[in-house]
């Protein structure tokens, strides 16, 4: 049986938790998902953040706003802005 995109993303996040790492990097964790799938993943990421540092790379500003305490904007490989959402 084939897994849906949402199921594969959840599995990838679960696998990232197997190690003892204190920092987890997620690259576009909800790309290609419907809104329901995104909300499920966002809920899991928020739970993970209670015990670990989570770095999310995303082009989705709604996702960034929903998940991030701090945001960094990278342009042409250079960090051009970093801070809280109050900037």
C-alpha positions in Angstrom: 0.0 0.0 0.0 1.4 3.4 -1.0 1.6 6.2 1.6 0.1 9.6 1.1 2.4 12.7 1.0 1.1 13.6 4.4 1.9 10.2 5.8 5.4 10.3 4.3 6.1 13.7 5.9 4.9 12.5 9.3 7.1 9.4 9.0 10.1 11.6 8.1 9.5 13.8 11.2 9.1 10.7 13.4 12.3 9.2 12.1 14.1 12.5 12.8 13.1 12.0 16.5 14.7 8.6 16.9 18.2 10.0 17.5 19.4 11.9 20.6 19.8 15.2 18.7 18.8 18.4 20.4 18.3 20.2 17.1 16.1 19.0 14.2 16.2 20.5 10.8 13.1 20.2 8.6 13.1 21.2 5.0 9.7 22.3 3.7 7.9 19.8 6.0 4.4 20.5 4.6 5.1 21.2 1.0 2.4 19.8 -1.3 0.0 19.1 1.6 -3.6 20.1 2.0 -4.5 22.4 4.8 -5.6 19.6 7.1 -2.3 17.8 6.6 -0.4 21.0 7.3 -2.3 21.5 10.6 -1.4 18.0 11.7 2.3 18.5 11.0 2.3 21.9 12.6 0.8 20.4 15.8 3.5 17.7 15.8 6.3 20.3 15.3 4.9 22.4 18.2 5.1 19.3 20.4 8.7 18.6 19.3 9.7 22.2 20.1 8.9 21.6 23.8 12.1 19.4 24.1 14.2 20.2 21.0 15.3 23.1 18.8 13.5 22.9 15.5 14.8 24.7 12.4 12.3 24.8 9.6 13.3 25.9 6.0 10.1 27.0 4.2 8.9 29.3 1.5 5.5 29.4 3.1 5.2 32.5 5.2 2.0 31.3 6.8 3.8 28.2 8.0 6.7 30.3 9.2 4.4 32.6 11.1 2.6 29.6 12.7 5.7 27.9 13.8 8.5 30.3 14.4 9.6 32.2 17.4 12.4 33.8 15.3 12.7 34.1 11.5 15.6 34.5 9.2 15.4 35.6 5.6 18.1 34.3 3.2 18.6 35.9 -0.2 21.2 34.7 -2.7 22.8 32.6 0.0 23.2 35.4 2.5 21.2 36.1 5.7 19.6 39.4 5.1 17.2 39.6 8.0 17.0 37.8 11.4 14.7 38.4 14.4 11.3 38.0 15.9 8.1 38.7 14.0 8.1 42.2 15.5 10.6 43.5 12.9 
